[in-house]
Amino acid sequence: MLTDTILEDPRWEPLGLEPLAETASRAALAHLGLNADGFEIAILACDDARIATLNGDFRDKPQPTNVLSWPSEERSPEDLPQGDPDMPEELGDIAIAYETCVREATDAAKALGDHVTHLVVHATLHLLGYDHIRDEDATVMEGLETEILGNLGIADPYLQD
């Protein structure tokens, strides 16, 4: 398994977060030509209170957010790790908050599973060194997310109805 999911909040269980996260992360790595068997990602499925604490501790923003990611080391999209199936490389950790994800999906009239898949793909790209701070980097990252999600049969999350 690529992902090791810890369900800290039981409300995630009906969504099937564990297989959803596995599929989303694998799709992101495959799209970039990486063998998912050569990597490991830890995922914490938590609530808004927990992610607000993490956001405060690590980003000095003590409020809830949808997803956070912590790469195990500094990476760049220009020099992606190759991984090793015999000794998988730790890519890093992801935390995802239930209430914020539900609220965002509801507000956007999107299926919760599709929204969460998008967030896991997004966070996986962050673990690989992609970011969206500069407009040109955001364009690249959003393009990748749209392509990966499209391959999974999920509509472009950046299109507004």
N, C-alpha and C positions, 0 to 999 in steps of 0.2 A: 504494500500500500504506500502510495505517495503521501497521503494525508493521515494525520493522527488527530482526530477530532475529540475534544473534551466538551461534553454537554453540561456546562455549568448551570444553564437554565433549561428546565425540562420542556418549556414551550417550543423549543426547537425540534423535539422528537417527531411530531406529526408531519413536519415538512420533509423529513428524510435528509437532514443536513449532511450526514456523513457521506452517503453516496453522491449527493449533489456536489459537495465540495471536492470530492475525488474526481468526478467528471469534469468540473470546471477547471481545476488546477491542471489536470492531464491535458485538456484541450489547449490551454494556454501554452504549456510547454511544447506540445506537439506542433502547434502552429509556428513556433520558433525553431523547430527542428531538433528539439531536445528530447532525450529518452527519459520519460518520467520515472522509470525504475531506478534511475541514478540519483534521485533526490528524495528529500523528506521535508514536509511542511507540517508544523503544529498549528492547529486551529482551536481557538477558544470561543465557544458559542455561549455568549453571556447576555446580560441585560444592560439597560442604559446606566444604571448606577455603577456597575463594575467598569464599563467602558469609560464613563466620565472620570473615574478614579485613574484609570490607565492614561487617559488623555491628559489629565492634569499632571500626573507624574512624569510623563515622557515628552509632552508638548507644551506644558504650561497653559493648557486650555481645559480647565476643569468642567467641561460640559460633555454631554453625550455626543457621539458621532456614529456613523453607520459602521465603519470598518477602520481598523488600524493595522499596520504591518510593520514588522521589525526584521529587516534582512539580517542574516547571521554575519554578513560581512559586506563591506562596500563593494558594489558591483556597478558595471556599466553595460548598457545595451550593446555597445561596440565590442565587448569582450565577455560574451556569455559563458558561464561555466558549462562544462560538458557532462559532469556527473559521472558516477561509476556504479553500475548495478550491483557489483560485488561489495561495494562499500559506499552506500548512498550518502551524498553530500547534503547537509542541512542547509536549506535555503533560508529558513527563518520562521517567524511566527506571525499568525494572523489572529485578530480578535474581531468578532462581529456581534453587534448589539441587536437584540430581538425587537424591542419597542420601536427603535428608530427605523429599522428595516421595514417593519409592518406599516408604520406611518408613511414612509416614503413610497412604498408600493401602492398603498391605498390612495394617496394624494395624486400619484401619477397614473392611476387606473391600470396598474400592471400586476401580473401574477407575482405573488411573493417569491415563488421558486425562481422565476426569471430574473427578478431584481437581485436576489441573493446570489444567483449564478454570476450575474454581472459583477457584483462586488467582490466575489472570490477571484474571478478572472483579473479584475482591477488590482487587487491586493497581490496576487501572484506576480503580475508584471512589476509591481513595486519591489518585490523581493529580488527581482532580476535586474534592478537598477533603473527601470523606467520611472519617469515622474511627469508631472503636469504643472510645474511651477512657471516655466516660460511657455508662451503661446505655441511656439513651434514644437516643443516637446509634448504639449497637451494634444496637439493635432496628431502627432505620431501615435501616442498612447491611445487616444480615442479611436483612431483608425484600426489599430490592432484589436481593441476590445470589440468593435463592431464586426470585424471579420471573424474573430473567434466565436462570438455569440451567434453570428449568422451560420457558421458551420454546425452549431448546436441547435439550429432552428429557432433562435430567439431574435426578435426584432431589434433593430438599431435603438439602443437606449437613449441616444442623443437626438432622435427625431421627435419633434413636438407635434402633437395632433392639432 
